[in-house]
Amino acid sequence: MTENPATSGLHEGDHWLIAGGTGLIGSALAFELLSRGAKVSIYTRDAEKAHKLFGDTITAITDLNSLPDDAGFSHIAHLAGSPLAGGCWTKARKQSFFDSRAGISKQINDFLKRQTKKPQVLLSGSAIGYYGDMVRGTADEHSPAGEDFMATICSSWEAEAEGARDYVDRLIKLRTGIVLSEKGGFMEPMTMASKFGLGATLGSGEQWMSWITLEDIIRLILFSVYDTDISGPVNATAAEPVRQKDFQKQLSKKLNRPQFMWAPAFILKLFLQDLSDLFLTGQRVVPQVAQENDFRFNHPTLKAAFKAIL
């Protein structure tokens, strides 16, 4: 992973608490921190899973109330959240989206209120769904929240995180785009379908996809955390958003596969119901904070990203 100057602030005395440390982003962050000599604790419901993933290199915590008032974490990252894909959005699943995001933020706030020493940074996850479905225009960190379901989730998550502002030196709200990685996540089903010639234009294909590679989002997290001038919202996306149809075209071309499939919007809505919003809506987002602070993406274009991960 190419070094960024701001990460020079990381040292062996740092002790990170990561909620969501067994997920795609959280685990990659934990492994990177461990490789740099930091101490890492994982807040998780499944301690066995955490130790299976990291061995004895981390401390697994299942209850924040069990921790003392002088736990001594230098940095906290809340990257937890139940997966949005994987099944229809029933009423119970929708509630779990809130509970696993804003609910855990509240638990972290309660923990922070009784700490005798402030952590330097709370990095609270969010997503570019905060901006709502964008048919036109471009969003940066100053753009207002949308009004659809995903925007409501992200807004509630960020609002709960704001409750921690008095108990940490800095609060960063990481608004994550589509994360591209060879380790799974969004790219796994997309790549599999494309390899079999089943890559499809979804609906009109005009919906925007704002993306970032897993490597670059980990670099951006460390850059933001260790650059003391950065606080508030940070868009975790590369500077080249693309239309869904163009994303699929480039992916099929990279895999040397044809692309002729089309999934009409009404078919997706019929079978996926509310879940279809994940595929039929999008946001055109630019990483203004990253750019203003001279962050350098290793994979600034989709072509470079596919070359790295495929």
N, C-alpha and C positions, 0 to 999 in steps of 0.2 A: 504494500500500500504506500503510495507516494506521500512523503511527509508534507505537512503544511506548517508554516512558521508558528501559527497560533497554538498548535498542539504541544509546543515545547514546554507549556505550563504544566503538563501532566508529569507527575513524579511518583515515586514508590509509596509515598505517604498517603496518597489519595485512596479513599475508600468509597466506592460507589454502591448504592442500593438501586437495583434495577427491577421494576415491576414489569412483567412480561418478558423476562429474560430467557425463556425457552422458545420464544417466537422467532421469526425470521430475522427481524431487525435487532431485537433484544439480544439474541444469542450471538449474532455477529459482533455487536458492540461489546458484549462481555468477553468474547475471545480476544478482541483487539486490545481491550484494557488489560487483560491478564498478560498478554504478550509484552506489554509495555511496563509491567511490574506493579500495576495498581491492584488493590484488594477489591474483590467483588462479592457482594451478597445479592442473592436472588429472592425476591418476594414472589412466592408461588403457592398455588393450592396443592401442587404435586411435587413434594420434595424428592421423591424417588426419581421422577422424570428429570429433575434438575441435576441430580447427582449422576444419573446415567449419562447425561449429556456432557457434564463438566468434570465428573469425578470428584475428587476432594479439593479441587482448586478453588471452589466457591463455598460460601455458607448459604444454605437454603433456609429461608424464613417463611413460615406459614401463618404467622400471626404477629402483626406489628405491635399489638398490645403487650406481647411478651418481652419486648425490647425495653431496656432501661431508658431513663431520661437523658443519659449522656452517651447515646449510641455512637456518636462520633462520625457520622457519614459526612464526607466532604461534598458529595454530589448525589443527587437522586434523579433517576430517569423513570418516568411513568410511560411505558410503551405497551401496556396491557390492553386487551380488548377482545371480546369473542369474535370469531371470524364472521364477516358479512356474507361470504359465499358459503355454499355447502348445503343449501336447503331453502325451502320457501320461507318467507318472512312471516311466521305466525305471530300472534300477539305476544306469546311467551318469548320468542326469539327476539322480537323488537325490544322487549323490556330488558333482555339480557345485554343488548347492545349498550343501553344506558348504564346498567348496573356495573358492567365490567369496565366502564370508562369513567363516567362521572362518579360512580359509586366508589371506585378505588381511589379516585382523587380525594374524595371526602375522607377516606381512611388515612391517606397520606397527610392530609391537612391536620387531622386530629393527632397524628403522631408528631408532626412538626411543632404543634402548639406547646407540647410539653418538653421539647428538647432544650437543654441548657445552652447549647451552642448552635448557631445557625449554620446549616449547610451553605456552601458557596452558591450552588445553582440547583434549581429544580427545572429539569427539562420535561415538560409535559407534552405528550403526544397529542396530535390532532390530525386532521386530514384536509386536503384541498376541497373536499366536499363541503367545507365551511362556506364556500362562495356560492353554493347552489348550482343548479344546472345553468350553464352559460351557452346560450345560442350564439351570441356575438359578444365582442368586447374582450378585454384582457384584465386579469386580476393580479394585483400585487398585494403586499402585506397591508396596505392601507384601504383596500377595497372592503365594502360592507359584507355582512353575512347574507346568505340566501335565505329562502323560506321553506324549502322542501324538507323531506324527512332527514336526509343525510346532513343538511345544514343545521337542523335542530339538534341532532346528536352531537355534532362538533361544537356548536355554540354552548350547549350545556356542559360539555367536557371542559371547554376553555373557561367558562364562567366559574365552575367549581375550582379549577386550578388557580384562578385569581384569588381565592381565599387563602392561598399559601404565601401571597406576596409579602406579608409582614414578617414571615418566619424564615425567609431565605434572602440571601444577598441579591440574587437575580432570578427572574422567572423567564424561561424561554418556552414559547408555544410552537412546537414543530408541526407544521402543516404539510403532511407527507403526500406525495403524489403516488403514482403507480410504480412500485419497486420492481426492477428487473434484475433477476438473479438466476444463475444456473442451479441454485440450491433449492428451488421450488417457488412457492408463492404464485403470483399471477402468470409467470412465464411457463410454468409446467403444463397446464392444459392447453395454452395457446400453441406451444411448440409441438406437443403431441398431435393436436388436431392438424397442424400445418404439415407435419411429416407425412401424414396419411392423405394429404391433398384436401383436407377438410377445413382449411382456414377460410373464414367467411367474413364478408362485409355484414355488419350488424345494423339492421335498420337502414337508415340513410347512409351510414358510414361517415357522416359529417360531424359527429360528436368529437369533441377534443379529447386527446389523451396527453396529460402532462405527466411525465415519467422521470425516473432517476435510477441509476444503477445502485445495487446494494453497496458496492464499494464506495461510491461517492456519497451516499447518505450517511455512512459511518464516518467518513472524513468530514462531512459538513457538521455532524453532531459534535465531534471533537473540536472542530474549528470554532463553532458557535459558543461552546461551553468555555473554552479556554481563551477566547477573545473577550475581554471584560467590557468592550464597547457594545457588545451585542446583547439585546434583551427584547422581550416581547415576541411577536409573531415572526417566524422564519419559514418561508416557503421552501420545502425540500423537493425541488424539481429542477431538472436541467432547463436550460434556456431555450430549448427547441421543442415546444409542444407540437403534436401532429394530429391530423384527423385519423379516426379509427381505420378508415379504408386505406390510408397511406401507411399506417403502422402495419396492417396486415399484408399489404403489398410488399413492403420491405422485408418483412419476416419470411414470407413465402419465397421471395427471391433469394434471400440468404440461405435458405434450406434447399434451394433448387427444386421447388415444388410448385405446381400450378395453383392458381387461385381463381376459382370460378363460382364458389358457393356464395349464396346470399340468404341471410336469415331475416325475413321481413319482421318489422317491429310487432305486428299484431300476433305473429306466431310466438315470439318471445314473451309477450305479455300474457298470452293465453296459457302457456305452460309454466312460466316462471312467476307470474303475477307481479307483486311488488319488487321481487328480486331482479326483474328485468331492468329496473332503473340503473343497476350497476353497469349494464352493458349499453344502454341507450342514451345515457346522459354523460356529460363531461364538463371539464373546466379548462380554459386556456389560461395558464398561470405562469408568471415569470418570477424568478428568484431574485427580487430586487435587493433584499438585504445582503444576500450572499455576494451579489455582483458589486454592490457599493463598498463592501469590505474586502474586495479583491480575492474572494475565494476562487480557486482554480479547479474546474471540473476535470477529472481524468477522462471522462466520457461525455463530452459536450453535445455530441450528435448521436442520433439513433444508429447510424451506420457504425460509429465507434463502439457504441454499447453492444450491438449484436456481435461485432467482431470479438469483443472481450468475453461475452458470456455464452456464445453458441459454439 
